[in-house]
Amino acid sequence: MAKVMEMLDLKRLGDVRAPAGFAERVLANVGMADSYAMFETVLGPVYVAWNRLGVSAAMRSESAAEFEGWFRNEIGRQLVRVDPPADLAAKIEDQLEGRRRLRFDLRGLTPFSQAVLHKTLEISRGQVRPYGWIAREIGHPAAVRAVGTALANNPIPYFIPCHRVIRSDGVIGNYGGGGPEAKRQILSLEGVQLTRLQKLARSGLRYEGVKSTKIFCFPTCYHGRQVREENFVYFRDEAEARAAGYRPCKDCRPAVA
């Protein structure tokens, strides 16, 4: 650390002034600051911060200054703006298309919040899960509200897809990455049939069963995408599905098998 501070205190090397941004780059190289850039994505311009451990933050901000201020307040480290690296741009594009190529730096979050975000990463593009599903999957079935809080404070929305988590009654719910309308736009972009999902929600129907397999799933599970509508049966809850002789899907896991 003393060596780093000595480097930062150097104003001149002989008669040569240290280049602009030299101190910030030194901090980034020793892990005391993150790099960031603005990337053009299918969601529009997104500011992304990263370090040697992975992506640490993302936001659709009005300006670089707004993003820097938010990052300092929420993450507590300095930022160094750089040109967008081509390899990271490609990984970001792949991540948004459903191909998981990014690593993430979740330091500073509680173990509970980290567990919530890691589980959220398992939700495939084009599918949604309720908050209660995440609570159950991470071993805290009663902590539904705490799951919602962890997702609301997700520092890396879009890439850790908290937009794929909805209310247990099927309603889309709020979204820390831009509000409910932004959540609907992203889900539609990913292929979620929102009109159908909301129609089922209004009818109080939470699960869909496939008559030929006797398996019930969440309405967005990929197992139902090739099933004709007349081959579906719908259930209000797990008890109703099991009483009709249906078992839970092993992939979307609407209930404990």
Beta strands, then each sheet from edge to edge (+ up, - down):
strand 1: 12-13
strand 2: 16-17
strand 3: 33-41
strand 4: 44-51
strand 5: 54-59
strand 6: 78-81
strand 7: 129-130
strand 8: 165-166
strand 9: 207-210
strand 10: 215-217
strand 11: 232-235
strand 12: 247-248
sheet 1: 1+ 2-
sheet 2: 5+ 4- 3+ 6+
sheet 3: 7+ 8+
sheet 4: 11+ 9- 10+ 12+
end
